[in-house]
Amino acid sequence: MIKSCQILKLMFVLTGSLLMMVVEAANEPLVLNEKRIGKYAEWGFSHSEDGKPWFAYYDTKNFLRVRRPDGNEVALGATDRPRQQSGLVMMPADNGISVLWRDKLPRKHLYLFPKLDPTGVTGAPLVVGGKASEPLTRLKMTQVDGVNYLLWLGEKGDKKTREKYHLYFRTVEPDGKTLSPVEQVMPGRYPAWIVDDKQIPVFSWMVLDGKLAMAMRVYDRTRKSFGVVKKIADAPSISPLFEAFKSGDRWFLLWLGHYGDGSDLLLEGVYSDDKGQHWTRFAFDELRRLDMGQIEIVTDHKGHILIALDGNRRLIDPEDTKSNVYLLRSEDNGTTWKKAQTLRPEDVRLTKARYPMLALGEQAGTVMMAWEDWRDIRPNIYVSYSRDFGATWETALPLGRPGVWNLGLDPRPRVLFSQGKDDRFSLVAKQFNDDSLRDQKEYVLYSLSWDEARKNAASFNLEEIKARATEKLLRERLSTYWQAMIKGRYETTYAMQDPFYRHRRTFKAYAANMGRIQYHSYKIKKIARVGNITKVLVEVEAAVPEFTLPSGKKYSEPKKTRSFVETWIFVNDNWYREFYDGLAEQGFTSY
């Protein structure tokens, strides 16, 4: 059977941009990748200035494939030698896009297409980085008035400073041929900048005068030169969370500091109202000791700032491993911040949520937030909507059918944006083709308004699914399972194991490990349910009939009573036993 998304893909090839209207009307996802994407490979998405979608990714042969708006793909990369391409930045360039990436072979080089056109041959890219910097894959690019500005991390060591890692900068003029010299900006590991009207401040976490510090160096776009390195503030050790942004005329720099033994984490930052001459420091003490990943920031440049993040407190509590999503917001351009919010109810907190995304809508005050959510045991994308800059939110809704689709996001990039009309939003997600949740995936583009998201969720009959997940049904399943265990009907018990286990292990492999223990009776002592997860205390009478160990020794155990807790999960439309191998200390679920 042909999937609806495959039909849409074919239609796109035939009709080009006309398909975007079809996708919007039908609220069906558009498959973006023609080939399989390499494991852990980067990808990127951008719109050209005429609003048409471009997608790029590394395939399993390490070609960088760029999908043009007409659906055709062009493969970038050397064909006469081995490749080890990685890193990727895309951005609009008239009716095309600029693409920046790295190839490690035969030597580390950065390649740039200042403009890749929607049709025609591609030609040869510019080599914009090489021996002078030994570029790595942390890349940034922007284009202003036709000039490409490039910033990247390189590992060309400096014998004078004894620093191995530095930030490097270069410009490419509108003719696509005139390049400035590669400039070593300053030591650092995390490229961050703000592209302002006349200046580009570059920020770094570095050792300055023998101490860790936040520092900056400002590029004057008129003079085409950098000033001196300036200290912003003393700094602790930090994680890779290091972000700079502008809201109105205020510059911000945020980082995740590590204090004490490293488990005392603190999201903090500085802001400046005078182009970096003076800085005010602030911190989010409410989120102290929250181990977080990357953050997403949006601003209307009129005082409203929203920051979405995910994290857990596993460093201080080994049991707290389930990440949750949080929202921070300011109504006075970051001078003060409201109490952190989470858009998930308490009954789903036993499952993880991560990779939140934000986008401001066309109408003032409207915001869409999306994230990867495992409340349905299989991953899904949930979306919520605000009309008052995040002060209040609509109940979160699933994008895919709960418990059926395996729909997820990546840590980077996170693509959610307003289409600039009728308060419509688009996002890029990855759809897994099976329960392995590994590299068998397609990247898909959704386009929807909040009203369409509500209609989409209504079609899933969520209340009917919720009404089916009852304790009565669970007790029926428990009875069927344990009676089958007593009678040795392992086809029945195998079918009641969680789908992730059954995808990875055949019945033959399952049955080979069954039968050693003879169960005689069982009792369900206690049931404790939270959301789609239930802990069941089971008491059984069981014995181990005599058998011969590989060593030749005989082994048996007499009948006795044992108690243990097992987990049952509600997936799609029924309860399943979560398989757990006690000897290997291994399960197969990922929620």
C-alpha positions in Angstrom: 0.0 0.0 0.0 1.3 3.5 -0.9 1.5 5.9 2.0 -0.3 9.2 1.7 3.0 11.0 2.2 4.5 9.1 -0.7 1.7 10.2 -2.9 2.2 13.7 -1.8 5.9 13.4 -2.6 5.1 12.2 -6.1 2.7 15.1 -6.6 5.3 17.6 -5.5 7.7 16.4 -8.2 5.0 16.8 -10.8 3.5 20.1 -9.7 6.2 21.9 -7.8 5.2 24.7 -5.4 1.5 24.0 -6.1 1.8 21.1 -3.7 2.3 23.5 -0.8 -1.3 24.5 -1.2 -2.4 20.8 -1.3 -0.3 20.1 1.9 -1.9 23.1 3.7 -5.4 22.1 2.7 -5.0 18.4 3.6 -2.8 18.9 6.6 -0.7 15.9 5.5 3.1 15.9 6.0 5.4 16.2 3.0 8.3 13.8 2.8 11.5 15.8 2.4 14.3 13.2 1.8 14.6 11.1 -1.3 17.4 8.9 0.0 18.0 7.4 3.4 19.7 9.8 5.8 23.0 8.7 7.3 23.0 7.7 11.0 23.6 10.8 13.2 23.9 12.9 10.0 23.2 16.6 10.0 20.3 18.1 8.0 19.0 21.6 7.4 15.9 23.4 6.2 15.4 26.9 4.9 13.1 29.0 2.8 14.4 31.1 -0.1 13.3 34.7 -0.1 10.4 33.8 -2.4 9.0 31.5 0.3 9.9 28.2 -1.3 11.2 25.3 0.8 14.7 23.9 0.6 16.0 20.8 2.5 19.5 19.4 2.8 20.9 16.2 4.4 23.8 13.7 4.3 22.8 10.4 2.8 24.3 7.0 3.7 27.1 7.5 1.2 28.0 10.9 2.8 26.9 13.0 -0.2 25.3 16.3 0.9 22.0 16.2 -0.9 20.1 19.4 -1.4 16.4 19.2 -2.2 15.2 22.1 -4.4 11.7 23.5 -4.3 10.7 21.4 -7.3 11.4 18.2 -5.4 14.6 17.4 -7.3 17.8 16.7 -5.4 21.4 17.6 -6.2 24.3 15.7 -4.6 27.2 17.8 -3.4 30.7 16.3 -2.6 33.7 15.0 -4.4 33.2 11.9 -6.6 36.9 11.2 -7.3 38.1 10.6 -3.7 36.8 9.5 -0.3 34.5 12.0 1.6 34.0 12.7 5.2 31.5 15.6 5.1 29.7 17.0 8.1 28.5 20.3 9.5 25.8 22.2 7.7 24.4 25.7 7.6 21.7 27.0 5.1 20.2 30.4 4.6 18.1 32.3 2.0 19.9 33.9 -1.0 17.3 35.6 -3.3 15.4 32.8 -4.9 18.0 30.3 -3.9 20.0 29.4 -0.8 23.6 29.7 0.6 25.1 26.4 1.8 28.1 26.0 4.1 29.7 22.7 5.1 32.9 20.9 5.9 34.8 17.9 4.4 37.5 16.4 6.6 39.2 14.6 3.7 41.8 14.8 2.3 42.3 17.8 4.7 39.8 19.8 6.7 38.2 22.3 4.4 35.0 24.5 4.5 33.0 24.8 1.3 30.5 27.4 0.4 27.9 27.9 -2.3 27.1 31.7 -1.9 24.0 30.9 -4.0 22.5 27.6 -5.1 19.9 28.2 -7.7 16.5 26.4 -7.9 17.4 25.0 -11.3 20.4 24.3 -13.4 23.9 22.9 -12.7 25.6 23.7 -9.5 29.2 24.3 -10.5 32.0 24.2 -8.0 31.8 25.6 -4.4 34.2 28.1 -2.9 36.8 26.8 -0.5 36.5 29.3 2.4 38.4 27.6 5.2 41.4 25.2 5.3 44.9 25.0 6.6 44.9 28.4 8.2 42.1 27.3 10.7 41.6 23.5 10.4 37.8 24.0 10.6 35.5 21.8 12.8 31.8 21.5 12.4 30.5 24.4 14.6 29.5 26.8 11.9 27.6 30.0 11.6 26.6 32.0 8.5 24.4 35.0 7.8 23.9 37.3 4.8 23.4 41.0 4.9 23.2 43.2 1.8 24.5 40.3 -0.3 27.6 39.8 1.9 28.1 36.4 3.5 29.5 36.5 7.0 31.1 33.3 8.2 32.1 32.3 11.7 33.5 28.9 12.7 35.4 26.9 15.2 38.9 25.7 14.2 41.6 23.6 15.9 44.6 25.3 14.4 46.8 25.6 17.5 48.6 28.8 18.4 52.1 28.3 19.7 52.2 31.7 21.3 49.0 31.4 23.3 49.2 27.6 23.6 45.5 27.6 22.8 44.3 24.9 20.4 40.8 26.1 19.6 39.9 29.4 18.1 37.0 31.2 16.5 37.6 32.2 12.8 35.8 34.8 10.7 35.6 35.6 7.0 33.4 37.5 4.6 32.4 36.8 1.0 31.3 39.8 -1.2 28.1 39.8 -3.3 30.1 38.8 -6.4 30.7 35.4 -4.8 34.4 35.6 -5.6 35.9 38.3 -3.4 36.9 36.9 0.0 38.4 38.6 3.0 41.4 37.0 4.7 40.6 34.4 7.3 40.9 36.1 10.7 41.6 34.3 13.9 39.1 36.2 16.1 40.0 34.9 19.6 40.3 31.6 21.5 37.1 29.8 22.1 35.0 26.6 21.7 31.4 27.8 21.0 30.9 30.3 18.2 28.2 32.9 19.1 27.4 36.3 17.6 24.8 39.0 17.1 24.4 40.5 13.6 23.5 44.1 14.4 22.9 47.0 12.0 26.5 48.2 11.9 28.4 45.8 14.1 28.8 42.1 14.6 29.9 41.3 18.2 31.5 37.8 18.4 31.3 36.2 21.9 33.6 33.6 23.5 34.1 31.7 26.7 37.8 31.8 27.2 40.8 32.3 29.5 41.5 36.0 29.8 44.3 37.2 32.1 44.6 33.8 33.6 40.9 33.4 34.5 37.8 32.0 32.8 35.8 34.9 31.4 33.1 35.8 29.0 34.6 38.0 26.3 33.7 39.7 23.0 35.3 41.2 20.0 33.3 43.5 17.7 33.5 43.6 13.9 32.7 47.0 12.4 30.9 46.3 9.1 31.7 49.7 7.7 35.5 49.5 8.4 35.6 45.8 7.8 37.8 45.2 10.8 37.7 43.9 14.4 38.3 45.9 17.6 40.2 44.5 20.6 39.1 41.6 22.8 37.0 42.9 25.7 36.1 41.2 28.9 32.3 41.0 29.7 32.2 39.1 33.0 34.0 36.4 35.1 32.8 33.0 34.2 32.5 29.5 35.6 33.0 26.3 33.7 30.1 25.9 31.2 28.3 23.3 29.1 28.0 23.7 25.3 24.8 25.8 25.9 26.2 29.2 24.8 23.7 31.5 23.0 23.8 35.2 21.9 20.8 37.1 20.7 19.3 40.6 20.3 15.9 41.8 21.4 15.2 45.4 20.3 18.4 47.3 20.9 19.5 45.0 23.8 22.3 42.5 23.4 22.1 39.2 25.4 24.5 36.4 26.1 23.3 33.2 27.9 25.2 30.2 29.2 24.8 27.2 31.5 27.3 27.5 34.3 28.8 24.6 36.3 29.5 25.5 40.0 30.7 23.5 42.9 31.4 19.8 42.0 29.8 20.4 38.6 26.3 19.4 39.5 25.3 22.9 40.6 24.1 24.0 37.2 22.8 27.5 36.6 21.3 29.1 33.5 22.6 32.7 33.6 23.6 35.5 31.3 24.3 39.2 30.7 22.6 42.0 28.7 23.8 45.3 27.4 21.9 48.4 26.3 24.9 50.3 25.0 26.5 48.0 22.4 28.6 46.1 24.9 30.1 49.0 26.9 28.4 47.9 30.1 26.7 44.6 31.1 24.1 43.6 33.6 24.3 40.0 34.9 21.2 37.9 35.7 20.4 34.2 36.5 17.4 31.9 36.5 17.8 30.6 40.1 14.4 28.8 39.9 16.0 26.3 37.5 19.2 25.8 39.4 20.6 22.3 39.1 18.5 21.6 36.1 20.7 19.7 33.5 19.5 21.1 30.2 20.2 20.8 26.5 20.0 23.6 24.0 17.5 26.4 24.3 15.1 28.1 21.8 14.6 31.9 21.9 12.0 34.1 20.2 11.4 37.9 20.6 9.1 40.4 19.1 11.7 43.1 19.7 9.1 45.1 21.6 9.7 43.7 25.0 8.4 40.1 24.8 11.0 37.4 25.0 10.3 33.6 25.3 12.8 30.9 26.0 12.0 27.2 25.7 14.2 24.5 27.1 14.3 21.0 28.4 16.1 19.3 31.2 16.2 17.0 34.3 18.0 16.9 37.6 19.8 13.6 37.1 23.0 15.0 38.5 21.6 15.4 41.9 18.8 12.7 41.8 19.6 9.5 39.8 15.9 8.8 39.6 15.1 12.0 37.9 16.1 11.0 34.3 12.9 12.1 32.5 13.4 15.4 30.8 10.6 17.9 30.9 10.0 21.1 28.8 9.9 24.5 30.4 9.1 28.0 29.2 10.6 31.3 30.5 9.2 34.6 29.4 9.8 38.3 30.0 7.5 41.2 29.3 10.1 44.0 29.8 12.8 42.9 27.4 14.6 40.6 29.9 14.9 43.0 32.8 12.7 40.6 34.8 11.4 37.1 34.1 8.1 35.3 35.0 8.0 32.0 36.9 9.0 29.1 34.7 6.0 27.2 33.1 5.6 23.7 31.9 2.8 22.9 29.4 2.6 19.2 30.5 0.2 17.9 33.1 1.5 15.9 36.1 0.1 12.6 35.0 2.5 12.4 32.1 5.7 13.3 34.0 6.8 9.7 34.2 7.5 10.0 30.5 10.1 12.3 28.9 9.6 15.4 26.8 12.4 17.3 25.0 13.5 19.5 22.1 11.0 22.3 22.4 10.6 24.8 19.6 8.9 28.3 19.5 7.6 30.5 16.7 5.8 33.9 16.9 2.7 34.1 14.8 1.6 36.8 12.3 -1.0 38.2 14.8 0.4 40.1 17.8 0.7 37.9 20.8 0.3 34.5 19.1 2.9 31.9 19.7 3.2 28.2 18.7 5.2 25.8 20.8 6.1 22.3 19.8 8.1 19.5 21.4 8.8 15.8 21.3 6.6 14.0 23.8 6.6 10.4 25.0 3.4 10.4 27.0 1.9 8.0 24.4 4.8 5.6 24.9 5.6 5.9 21.3 7.1 9.3 20.6 4.9 12.0 19.2 5.0 15.8 18.5 2.7 17.9 20.7 1.8 21.5 19.9 0.3 24.3 22.0 -0.8 27.8 21.2 -0.9 31.1 23.0 -2.6 34.4 22.1 -1.0 36.5 24.9 2.8 36.0 24.4 2.8 32.8 26.4 1.0 33.9 29.6 -1.7 31.3 28.9 -1.7 28.3 26.6 -4.2 26.0 25.0 -4.2 22.3 26.0 -1.4 20.6 24.1 -2.5 18.5 21.1 -0.8 15.6 19.3 0.4 16.0 15.8 0.5 12.3 15.0 -2.0 9.6 16.0 -1.2 8.8 19.7 0.4 5.4 20.3 0.5 4.6 16.6 3.0 6.9 14.9 6.6 7.2 15.9 7.2 10.9 15.4 10.2 12.8 16.8 12.5 15.7 16.7 16.3 16.2 16.7 18.4 18.3 19.2 19.6 20.3 16.2 18.3 21.8 14.1 14.8 22.6 15.4 12.6 24.0 12.6 9.3 25.7 13.5 8.3 28.9 11.8 5.4 31.1 11.0 4.4 31.2 7.3 3.5 34.8 7.6 -0.2 34.4 6.6 -3.4 33.4 8.3 -1.3 32.5 11.4 -0.1 29.3 9.8 3.0 27.5 11.1 5.3 24.8 9.6 7.6 22.4 11.3 10.0 19.7 10.3 9.8 16.3 12.2 11.3 12.9 11.7 8.9 9.9 11.2 10.3 6.5 12.1 9.2 3.6 10.0 9.2 1.1 12.7 9.6 0.5 16.5 13.4 0.3 16.4 13.5 4.1 16.5 16.8 4.0 14.8 18.0 5.2 11.4 14.9 4.1 9.4 13.3 7.5 9.2 11.8 10.1 6.9 11.9 13.8 7.5 8.5 15.4 7.0 7.2 19.0 6.7 3.9 19.8 8.4 1.9 23.0 7.7 -1.0 23.9 9.8 -2.9 26.6 11.7 -4.0 26.1 15.3 -7.6 25.4 14.2 -6.3 22.7 11.9 -4.3 21.2 14.7 -7.5 21.0 16.8 -9.4 19.3 13.9 -6.5 17.0 13.3 -6.5 15.9 17.0 -10.3 15.6 17.1 -10.0 13.0 14.3 -8.0 10.8 16.6 -10.9 10.3 19.0 -8.7 11.0 22.0 -11.5 10.6 24.5 -12.4 7.1 23.2 -8.7 6.0 23.5 -8.5 7.5 27.0 -11.7 5.8 28.0 -10.4 2.4 26.9 -7.3 2.6 29.1 -9.1 1.4 32.2 -8.1 -0.7 35.2 -10.8 -3.2 34.3 -9.1 -3.8 30.9 -5.7 -4.1 32.6 -7.0 -6.7 35.1 -8.4 -8.7 32.2 -5.0 -8.5 30.4 -3.2 -9.5 33.6 -5.5 -12.5 34.1 -4.9 -13.6 30.5 -1.2 -13.2 30.8 -0.7 -15.0 34.1 -3.0 -17.9 33.2 -1.0 -18.3 30.0 2.2 -18.3 32.0 0.9 -21.0 34.3 -0.2 -23.1 31.3 3.0 -22.5 29.3 1.1 -20.8 26.4 4.0 -18.6 25.4 2.5 -17.5 22.1 -0.1 -15.6 24.2 2.4 -14.1 26.6 4.8 -13.1 23.7 1.9 -11.2 22.0 1.4 -9.2 25.3 5.0 -8.0 25.5 5.6 -4.4 24.6 5.9 -3.7 20.8 9.4 -2.4 21.1 10.6 -5.8 22.4 8.6 -7.7 19.9 10.2 -5.7 17.1 13.7 -6.5 18.3 13.2 -10.2 19.4 11.4 -13.0 17.5 9.0 -15.4 19.2 11.6 -18.1 18.7 14.2 -16.1 20.7 11.6 -15.3 23.4 10.4 -18.9 23.7 14.0 -20.2 24.0 14.3 -18.4 27.4 10.9 -19.5 28.8 9.9 -22.6 30.7 12.7 -22.8 33.3 10.3 -21.4 36.0 7.0 -23.3 36.6 4.3 -20.9 37.8 1.5 -22.5 39.9 -0.6 -19.5 41.0 -0.7 -15.7 41.1 -2.3 -12.8 42.9 -2.5 -9.2 41.9 -1.7 -7.4 45.1 -1.6 -3.7 44.1 -2.1 -1.6 41.0 -0.7 2.0 40.8 -1.3 4.0 37.6 0.0 7.3 36.4 -1.0 8.2 32.8 -0.2 5.4 30.4 2.1 3.6 32.9 1.0 1.2 35.6 3.1 -0.5 38.3 1.7 -3.9 39.3 2.7 -5.8 42.4 2.4 -9.5 41.6 2.6 -12.4 44.0 3.3 -15.8 42.5 3.8 -19.4 43.6 6.6 -20.8 41.5 9.2 -23.6 41.4 12.2 -24.4 39.2 12.1 -28.1 38.1 15.5 -29.8 38.0 17.6 -29.2 34.9 21.3 -29.5 34.0 23.5 -26.5 33.9 26.2 -26.1 31.2 28.7 -27.1 33.8 26.9 -30.5 34.2 25.6 -29.6 37.7 22.0 -30.3 38.5 19.9 -27.3 39.7 16.3 -26.9 41.0 14.3 -24.8 43.4 11.2 -25.9 45.4 7.9 -24.2 45.1 7.7 -20.9 47.1 6.0 -17.5 47.1 7.7 -14.6 45.4 6.6 -11.0 45.0 7.8 -8.5 42.4 6.7 -5.3 40.6 6.2 -5.3 36.8 5.3 -2.4 34.5 2.4 -2.4 32.1 2.0 0.3 29.5 -0.9 1.5 27.4 0.1 1.7 23.8 -2.4 2.7 21.1 -5.5 0.7 22.3 -4.4 -1.8 24.8 -2.2 -2.7 27.8 1.2 -4.4 27.3 3.7 -5.8 29.6 7.0 -3.9 29.5 9.7 -6.5 28.9 12.7 -6.2 31.2 15.7 -8.6 31.2 16.8 -8.6 34.9 20.1 -10.4 34.2 21.1 -8.0 31.4 19.4 -5.1 33.2 17.9 -4.1 29.8 14.5 -3.1 28.5 13.4 -2.0 25.1 11.2 1.0 25.7 12.5 4.5 25.5 9.8 6.7 27.1 
